[in-house]
Amino acid sequence: MPPHIKDIFENGLPADFRLVGATTRMPEEMPPALRSRCVEIFFRPLKHKELQTIAQRAAQRLGCPLSPGASQVVVAYSQSGRDAVNLVQMAAEVARRKGRSTIEKEHVEWVASVGPYAVALKPSFSLEPRVGTALALALAGPSTGLVLELEAAVYPARGKGEVWVSGLVEEEEVGRFRRKSMARSSVDNVLTMLRRYLPVDPHQHHVHLNFLGNLPVDGPSAGVAMALALYSAFTGQAVEPLTAATGEITLQGYVRPVGGVRAKVEAAVEAGLHKVFIPKDNWQESFSETPIQVIPVSSFEEVLRETGLQVKGASPSMPAVTL
């Protein structure tokens, strides 16, 4: 063995430095030996106000300020700070060629129409109560929350009913095997759980759940939201608007903890929601300082009570159907 290699094995290397790296890969894609030696820091996407600040500063540096309408269009077409700066730079050139000293809305719109820019859709939700709809909190990345709207439709079946789910990952790959996804299994768990709260058997009805937004949903954290949407559809009671939920739900109706709750709550604040339900085991004292109401729950019965929905069937302690 060369002496310098032998010295490394016996005495190690000097550790008076830190290696800083950045990647867009998911943490699971990193070699486990490398990841276990890392301190992981995740960066969330920029918020609308932050993108607006970046765009305004870029315009100031160019000596061509943004009009209020132009600023909103820049934010609407920007997925990142780089997008905002590029849009401002090109729109400033368009404005100068037209003899204008201010970037107007039409200048940004023209640049966006000829470039590879797409509108970053901001979630919008009805302010009126709707039967069979609910809002779910999900993750779009390691530290990026997302608010999804889902709707449920139910109608009696002759015999055993069928279940259809749109916008959900049906199967997942685990090693060399494929199995029904956790999200798809959650639908079955929710239907069984609802037998304890409804005067009818959900399995004797055709059920259709639809996750809006064209994003494939995976994981069990939409359990509470699915239960709310289905309970609303079965009972004809509407869930109060601007209310979302996250949490896995068990066959007995208990709410279990899930991951990424802080990012989900931040997404709810950004979307302008008023109230969110989270698992009690995910509660952190800092949630009491958020501008919206964050309610920790441990059972579906608590969710019904907090939303003002009436229980139509037996209580969890007295199930309507013996399982």
N, C-alpha and C positions, 0 to 999 in steps of 0.2 A: 504494500500500500504506500503511495506517495506520502512523504512526511506531512505536507500541508493538508491532505485529506484526513490523515490520522489525527492531526491536531484539531480539525473541525469536529470529528466524532468524539474526541476526548474532552475538549474544552468549549465546543460550541462556537457560534459566531457572535460578534458584538451586537447587542440589542439596543443600541442608542438611536434607532431610527424607527419610523412607522411607514409602512407601505399603504398608500391610499389609492384605491382603484374605483372605477365607475363602470357599470354595465347596465344594459337594458334587459338582461336575461332574468328569468325567474330564479329565486333562491334555490329551488329544487334542482336546477340544472347545474349548479356548482358541485364540484367534487366534495363529498362529505368531509374529507380530511382538511381541505382548504376552508370550507365554510365553518367548521368547528373552531378555527383559529381566528375568525373574523368578528369584528363588531359591525353589525349590519345597520345601516341607516337608509331608510326609504324616503323618497321625496314624492309628495303628492302633486297632482296637477295644479297649475296656477288657477286662482279664482278669478272671477270676472273683474273685480275691482283691481286686482294685481295686474291683469292684462291691460286694463285701461290705463293704469299708471305707466306701464312700460311703453305703451303707444304714445302717450302724451309727452313723455320725456324724449322719445325718439323724434317726435315732431319738433320739439323745442330745439334739439341739437341741429336740426335741419333748417331752423328759422322759418318754418312753415306750420303754424299751429293747426290743430284739429278743431273742426266745429263739433258741437255736441252730437249732432247726428252722425257725423263721420266716425267719431270715437266709438259709438255703439255698434256701427257696422264692422269696424276693425275687430272688436271683441267677438262679435257673432261669427266671424270667419276664421278666428285664430284658435288653433289647438295648442299652441305653445307661445312663449315669448319671442322666439325666432320668427314665427309666422306674423306676429303683430308688427315687429320691426320691419320685416320685408314688405308687408302691405303698406306701411306708412312711407317707406322710402320710395316705392314705385308710385304711390298715389301723389306724393309730393312732386315727383317729376311730371306727372300728368297735369297737376295744378299749375305748375310753372309754365308749361307749354301752352296752356290756355290763358296765361296772363293773370293768374290768380295767386294771391299771397297766403290764402288759407285753404287747407284741404277740406273739401266738402264731401258730403255723403255720396254724391254721384261719382266722384273720382275714385273712391274706395270700391264702390260697386263695380265700376268698369274693370279695375284691376282684378277683382275677385272673379269676374266672369270669364276672363281670358287666362287665368292662372289655375293651378291645381288646388283650389280652395273649396271647401264644402262648409256649409253652415253647421256650426257646433250647436246642436239642438239642446235647448234648455228645457228640463222637464216642466210640464205644466199640468195642473190637476184641477178637476172640477171643484168649485166652491159649494156646489149643491150636493146633498146626500144622495147616493145612488145605491140601489139594492144590488147586491152581488158583486160589489167592487171593494177592493182594499189595496193598501200600499205596503210594499215589502221593502226592507232595507237589505241591500246586497253589496258585494265587493266586486269591483271591476279591476282590481289589482291588489298588491300587497298592502297598500295604504290609501286606496281610492275607494270611497263609498259611492253608492248608487241607489237611487230611489226608483223602484219599479212599480208600475200599476198592474194589477191582475184582476181579472173578472171571472165570475163563475156563473154557469147556467145549469139548472137541474130540472128534470121532469120525470114523472113516474115511468117505470118500465114494467113490462109483463114478464115477471120472473126476475132473474138477476140482471142488474143494470150493467152498463159498460162505462168505462172511464176513458176520456180523451184529454190529453194535455198538450197544449201548444206552447212553443217557446221554452221548452225544457229539454235538458240533456237526458235522453232516454237510457243510454248505456255509458259505462265508463270502463276503462282498461286498468286492471290491477295486475301488474307483472305480466304474465303470459295469458291471463284470463280476462274475460269480459263478463260483466254482470250488470244488473239493473242499477242505474245511478242512484245515489243517495237521495237526490231531489225527487226522483220518480217514486222511490220507496216511501218518501215522506207523504206523498199524496194518499197512499194506501193506509198509512198510519193515521192520518187526519180523519179519513172516512170512518175508520173503526172507532176512533176516539169520539167522534161526533154522535155515535149511537148512545152515548151516555147523556147527551144534552138535548136530543131531539125526540119528539114523539113518534117519528118514523124511522125506518131503517134506511140509511143512506145507500146501502148496497142494493136496495130494491129500486134505485133511481138511476137514470142515465145522468152522468156528470161530465161537464166539459169545463176545464180550467184553461185560461189563456193568459200568458204573460206578455204584456205589451212592450214594445220597444225593440223588437228584433234582436235581442241579446240572449244567447243560450244560457239558461240558469242551471246551476249545479250546486249541490250541497244541501244540507237539511235545514238551513237557517230560515227558510221561507215558511216553515211549518205553521207558525202562529198566524201569519198573514193569510195563508191558504185556508186555515181554519176559520178566520174571520169572514173571508169572502164566501165560503161555502155555507157557513151558519147564516149569513145575511141572505143568501139565495134561498135556503130552505125555509126560513122563517118570514121572509118579506120585510125584515127590518134593515134599514140602511145604516151603514157605519158612518160616523161623523166624518166630514171631510178633513183633509190635511192631517190625517192621523195615520201613522205607519207603525210597523212592528217587525221585530226580528227575534228569532229564537227557535230552537228545535222543540218539537212537541212529542210527548210520549203517548202510549196507548191509554194511560190513565189520566191524561190531560195535564201533566206537569210540563213546565217550560224549562228546558235545559240550556246551559250556556253555549255560546257560539263564538267564533273568532271575529276580529275586526270591528268590534262594536264602536270604538271611538271614531274610526273613519266613517262608519255608517251614520252616527249621530251628527258628525260634521256635515255629511251630505244632506241630511234632513234639514239642518239649519240653513245651508246654502240654497236648498230648494224652497224655503219659506214655509215649511210645515209648522204646525202648532204643538203637536203631541206625538211622542214615540214610546213604544213599549219595548223594553229590553229584558233579558233574563236577570233575575235577582242576583245570580252569582256573577254577573258581568258588571254590577254597579260599582262606580267609582265616585268619590266625593266631588270630584271636579265637575261631574255632570249636573250638579245642583246649581252651577254657575252659568250654564248655557242659557241662551235667550229663549229656548223652547222648553216645554215640559217633558222631562224624561222620567218615565214611570217604570220602576223595577217590578216584575211580576214573577211568581213562581208557579202559577197554574192558569189554565185557560179560563177558569171560573173568575179569577181576578180580572182578566182582560175584559170579559163580558160585563162585569160590574163597573169597571172604570169607563167603558164606552156607553154605558146605559142601556145595553141590549138585554132583553128579558130572556130568561132561560125557559125554553118551551118544553123541555123534557125533565127527567129525574135528575137529582143532584149526583155528583160523582160518587158519593158514598152509597147511593141507591141507584145503580145502573138500570136503565130501562130494558136493556138486553144483556143477558148473562154471557160473558165472553169466555 
